Amino acid sequence: MNVYLSARILAIFASILFISSPVNGERVYLDITSPDARKIIFAIPWFQNNDLDNGKQQFGRNLSKTLSQALKFHGIIDIVVSESPIGSAGDDWKSLGADYAVMGRYAISKDQIAVEMRLLDVSTQDMILGKSYKGPSNQTDVMIYRFTDAVIKELTGQTGVAMSQIAFVSQPPNKREKEVFVTDILGKKLRQVTRHRSLIVSPRFSPDGNFLAYTSYHSGNQNLYITDLRQAKTTRAISRRKGMNLAPAWSPDSKTMIVTLSVNGNPDLFIINRQGKIIRQLTERSGINVSPTFSPDGKFMVFVSDRSRKPQLYRMEIASGNVQRLTFDGTENAEPSWSPKENLIVYSSLRGGIYQLCTINPFEPDSSVQITKDQAHHESPSWSPDGNQIIFAKRDGNGHKIYGIMKNGNYQRMLFSFPGSQTYARWAVKNY
């Protein structure tokens, strides 16, 4: 078995990187989300094109920049900054403090591009990972993202999130209408999904990332719609019942969803199928019941109810209907999102007059942990597909921007600088 890390790097990074282990002949990957973990340092020289001299390498520099941003996005990597191409000499990378380097080459022929990338261990100069991609030049970012996810998996054992997509509701400056948009992780490929010229709320991806459900007010009522995000884009209404048709939570198999309906007067939770037919009523006249989120196995959900006078989180076993209150700290607790990888809920909690993000194990009511502490409102959190990061809307003056944060509270940063205000961010896989 190849040992990718030298003894020196193993001594430094044993708490954050994988160790090639003889246990059962399998590599063992260690936790990278410890608050004390030092980031991995990468050197990424400009991508080279042998047909061009160094004075015409701007495109290669852009490729290097995109890869650097995509790797850094994952919160465990820092990039060595250089104003010129770095050679292949390991001593150069060592002097910059790099642990790894990526060497990239590309060739362009008409509207096609071929890209080759190699991940090198700086201490040994061994190639750990090599990939080649070829296709239309407008797919260059996809090639970079695919390699990024492969690198993250090589280091951590989990596929990265570079190929994922993020949906949000955006309100242009000085306008009232709100529309749903979808983008890649770097905000480079922005796509408008709705054109209702009205109020849109609560977009929710299906687990496979192919469909987006949301509530629109454009007909005068809170109606629930589904848009197929694949090439043959279609939109259809699935619930036009009088009153609320709100906040769908997709089941893990994408066949059903839980929604809030006020068809009987009180806002209650119902299971409906993808055609909008009611299968089962889950709550009945026990306060306002909203914001459901499924467990990864589909056996439980967590939702928000004011049955105890203030909004709090409750857990329901769906088969039996048994309900247990989860949250007791904070003036209000709302907007839960269940991690796709573990029993961990992230939610927005009103503490000291500020909405902060907290996490809680839904089977351990006393396990709440506050992960944000700055004096701004943190709203509508959503998990990354790998369960390591959270996106949310942060109130910035009179508007909101989309931010990201690691689940341990580290690496909080604004993700996009789109004009206007962005809210209701949701994360999902992407099928390219």
N, C-alpha and C positions, 0 to 999 in steps of 0.2 A: 504494500500500500504506500502511495506517495505521501510524504509529510510536507505540507505546504508552508508551514511556518518554521522558521529557525528557532533555536532555543532562546535567543534574545527576545524575539517577538512573543514567543509563548509566555515568557516570564512576565511581560508587560501586559499582554492582552488576554490572559487566561480567563478573565471575567467577562470578556465581551465578544470573543471570536470563537469559531469552532476549533476543536482539537481533534486531529485524526487519532482515533483510539482503537486499540485492539479488542475492545469489549465486543464480543460476538461478531467480530469482523466488520463492525459498522462504525461510521464516523459519528461522534457525539457533538451536538451543537449546544452551546451554553446560552444562557439568557443575555440578551444585549440591551435590555431595557432598564438595567440597574441605574439609579441616579448617580452612582459613582463611576460609571463606565466612561473611559476616555474615548473620544471619537477616533475612528480610523482615518489616517491621512493618505490621500490619493494625489499622485501627480498625473495630470492628463495633458500631455503635449498636444499641440495642434495636429489635427489629422493631416497626413501628407498625401500629395498627388505627385507621382514621379514625373508626370508630363508637364508640371508647372514649376517655375522657380519660386523661391521663398517670397518674392515680392507680389505674388499672385495667389497667395494661400488664404485669403480671407474666408472662403467657403469652408476650408478645413478648420479654421479658427472657430467658425460658427458651430461646426459639428462638435468640437471639443467643449465649447461653452454649453451646448444643450446637454451633453452627457454629464458634465460637471453639475449642472443644475438638477438634473434628474436623480443623480446619486445623492447629492446633498439633501434633496427633498426628504429622504428617508430618515434623517435625523441622527444617523450613526456615523456619518462620513463628513470630513472636511476636505477641502480641495486646496492644494498648493497653487498659488497664483503666480503666473509668470507672464512677462510681456513679450516673450519670444519663444519659438519652438525649443523644446528641451530635447537633447540628444538621447540616445539609447544607453548611455553610460550609467551604470548603477550608482557610481560615486556621486553623480550630479543629483540624483533623486535622494540619496542618503543625506547629502548636505542640506537639502531642503526639508528634511524631516519626514519624507514620505515612507509609508509602509508598503504601498502598492503603486503600480503605474499601469496606465492603459495606453497602448500604442495603437493608433488608428491609421488606416490608409483608405483611400477612395479613388474611384475612377468613374468618369462621366462619359456616356456615349449617347448622344441625342437626348431623349427624355428618360434615359435609364441611368441608374447609379448602382455601383457595386461598392460595398463597404466591408472592410475587414477590421476586427478589433481583437486585441489580445490583452488579457489581464496578467500582469507579471508580479511576482513576489520580489520586492526590491532587495531583500537580504540575500537571496539565492540566485536571482535573475531567472528563475524557473517560470515557464508559462503555466498558469493555473487554469486558464480558460481561454478558448479561442472560438470566435464565431465569424461567419461570413454571411452577408445578406446581399440580395440583388433584386431590384424591382424598379417601378416608376420613381422618378426623382421626388414626386410629391409625397412619397411614403418614407422619406428619409428619417423623419422624427420617429415613426413607428419602429424602424430598425434600431435606432438609438434606445428607445424605450424597452424593446425586447432584450437588448443586451444588458441594459440596466437591471432588469428583473432577474436575468440569469446571474449577474454578479452578486446581487443581494442574496439570492438562493445559495450560491457557492459559499458565501461568508456566514450565513445565518441558518441555513436549512429551510427558510421560508421564501417563497417567491415574492419579489418586490411588488410595489403598487404603481409602477410607472405606466403600465398599460391600463390602469383604471380610469374612470371618468367621474366627474363631479357635476351635479345639477344644482341649480340655485334659482331663486326668484330675484329678478333685477328690476329696479325702478329708475328710469332715466332722470337726470337732473331736471327739476322744475316741472315734472309731469306726475300724474296720478296713477296711470296704468302700470301694472306689474306683469312681466312675462317670464316664462321659464326658459333658461338657457342651460346648455350642457357644454363642458369644456374638458380638455385634458389637464393633467396635473400642473402644467406650467402655464396654462391660460393661453396657449399658442393657437389652438384650434377651437374657436368659440362658435357655437351653433345655437341659433334661436329655435326653440321647439314650439312655442305657442305664439299666436298673433291675435289674441282675443281683444286687445285694447281695453282691458278691464283688470280686475283684481284676481290674481292667482295665488293660491296658498298651498302649502303642504305637499310638494312633489315627493313621490316615493318610487324608487326603482324596484323592478322585479329582481329576484335574486340572480337571474342570469344576465341582467343588464340590458335586455332587449326591449323592455316596456317601461313606461313612466306613467304613473297614475297621479292625478292632482285634482284639486277643487278649483273651479272657476265660477265667478259671479257674473259672467258676461250676459247671461240670459235673464238676470234679475233674481236668480235663486242660486244657492250653493250646490251646484251640480258636480258630480264626480265623473271624470273622463280618464281614458287610457289612450296613450299615443304609442304606436309601434315605432321604435327608434331605428329600425333597420332601413335599408334603402327604400323599400316600398312603404314610406311613412303614411300611416293612417291614424286617424283619431276618431274615437267613438265614445258616446256617453254611456255609462253603465249604471248610473243611478241619478234619476231626476225627481226623486221623491220630494214632496213639499217639505221645506225646512232644511235642516242640516244634512249634508252628504259629505263627510269630512274625514281627512287624515287616514288614508288607507295604510294598513300594515300587511304586507304580503306574507303568506305562509312560505316556509322554506321550499316547498315543491312548486310554488308559483301558481297553484291551482285555485286557491281561495285567498281572501283577504278579510281583515277585520276593519270595520269602518264605524264611525259615529253617525247614527241616523236619529232624527227626531220625528220620525213618521208617526209615532204614538204620542207625541207631545214632549216627552222628556228626552234629552240627548243620551242615548244608550248605545252600547256596543253590540254589533251584529257581525256574524260571519256571512259573507256573500261569495258567490262564485264569480268567475270572470265575465259572466253575462249579466251580473247584477242581481241574480236571484238570491233572496234571503234563505240561508240554510238553517241558521240558529240564532236566537237572541241570547246574548251572554250576560247582560246586566239589565235590571228592570227597576226604574224609578228610585234609584239609590244615589241621588245627586247627579251632577253633570259628569259624564264619563267620556274621556277623550284620550288621544295620543297613545294608542296601543303599540306595542313592539313585541314581536315573537322571540322566543328562545330559539337557538339554532336547531334543536330537535323538534320544534313545533308543538311541544307538550304544554308549554306555559306561555303566558304573556304577562307583561307589566304594563300598567296603564295609569292614567291620572284621574282622580275623582275628588270632588269637594264634599263627599258624604260626611266628612268630619269637619265641615265648615270652611276649611282652607284646602287648596289643591295639595294633594299628597300622592305618593306612589303606592300602588297596590299590585300584588302578584296574584294571578289566577291560574289554577290548574284547569286547563280547558276541558278535559274530559269530565271532571267532577263539578266544576264551577266553584270550587272552594277558593276563597279570597283571603289574603293576609295583607295587612298594612305593612309597608316597608320603611317609610321615612317618618322621622319625628323631629329632626333638627331642621332649622330654617323656617322662616315665616311661610314660604310657599315652595313647593317642589313640583317640577313639571318637565315636560319634553324628554322622556326617557328614550334611550337607544340601547339595545342589547347587543353586546359584542358578538361578532360572528364566530369567535374562536374560544370563548370561555364564558363562565357565569359572572359577568361583570356588566353593570348598567352604568352609563354616563347620563347625567341629567343636569338641569339648570335649577339652582337653589337660591332663593332670596335670603341673603345673609347680610345684616347691617345695611339694608337698603340697596344692595348691589347683587345682581344675579351672577353667581359664581358657578363654575363647573365642578361637579362632584361625581365620584364613582361609588358604587355599592354592589356587594354580592347579593343577588336577589334571594338567596337562601340563608343569609346572615344579616338580619336587619340592623345590627349594631356595627356594621363594617364600613360605614360611610367615610369617605376621604375627600377633602376639598383639594382640588388640583390647580385652581387659579386663585390669585389673591389680589391682583391689581384692581384699581378703582374704575373699572369699566364694566358694562353689562355684557355677559357671555350667554348667548342664547342658541337654541335649536342645535344641539350637538349631534354628530353622526360619526360612526366608526369607519375606519379604513377597512378594506377587505381583509387585510392581514391582522387586524385587531391591535395594531401597535400605535396608531395615531387616531386623533379625533379632529374633525373640522367643526366649526361653529361660526355664528354671526356675532361679531363684536361691534357694539354700538360706538361709533366714532363721531362725536358731535351730534348732529341731527340725523345722521345716516348710519348704515352698517357696512362693514366689509367682512369678507370671508377670511378667517384665520385658521391655522392649524396648530396642533400641540401634540406632543407625545403623551401616552396615557399616564406616564409618571409625573406629568406637569412640566417637563423640560421642553425646550425648543419651541416656544410660542412665537409665531411670526405671521404677518399678513401674507396670504397666498396670491391674491390678485389685486390689481389696481384699476379695475374697470370703472368707467364713469358711473356716477349715480350711487345708489344704495343696493346692497345685495344681502339677501336673507334666505332662510330655509335651505341651507346647504345640505346635500345628501350625496353619499359616496357609494359607488358600485363598481363591479367588474366591468370590463369593456371587451366585447367580442369584435376584434378587428378582422 
